[in-house]
Amino acid sequence: MRSTRFAALGGITVFLLISLNALASKRDPADYPLRVHVYRRAQTVHYGSGGGVDFVDGTGRANLFENGQPKGFDFSFRCSQRLNDSWGYETYLARWKKPSAILEILMPVMGKPNATVACQLNVAMKDSMVYYTSNGLLAEEPAAAYKEWMEKVQYDPEHGKDEPVSPATAAPAAPAPRTP
């Protein structure tokens, strides 16, 4: 009788742990107000005894978009899946776990729509510099110059403006009022 109670209690405990884990894996994108653009990363995939990916670790360079400001940073990481460079102007949803030290990004799980996995980046922020690519090469420039470009082409990934708009194709400014 006593062993049956312990078995039932053990089953309930396992069920609760699984349920709590499932709830914890549901992440609300609204909790990730920042955006990260990964330019370059080098990574090593470590495989478990079953042949699947155990973890991936590496280093990289990226830009953070926070409060309308671009900020460059270098990072190291250890995640449960591969980290990809951002394609085009796409960004990862992000939030601070420890300000100026650890960012958490959400990565999509391939083959599972709307599923994400979190990955922590240990960051070293750049002083007033950001990264950009020119002819396929990674370069740095002052954050102020990058911000000017963002304003000129209406690029603001924090607010859903995920693609730059060519100034030539942007809506024309309203004409100046005429004076009589």
Secondary structure, DSSP 8 states (H G I E B T S, - for coil): -HHHHHHHHHHHHHHHHHHHHHHHH---GGG--EEEEEEEEEEEEEE-TTSSEEEEEEEEEEEEEETTEEEEEEEEEEESS------TT--EEEEEEETTTEEEEEEE-TTSTT-EEEEEEEEEE-SSEEEEEETTEEEEEEHHHHHHHHHHTT-BGGGTB-S---TTTS----------
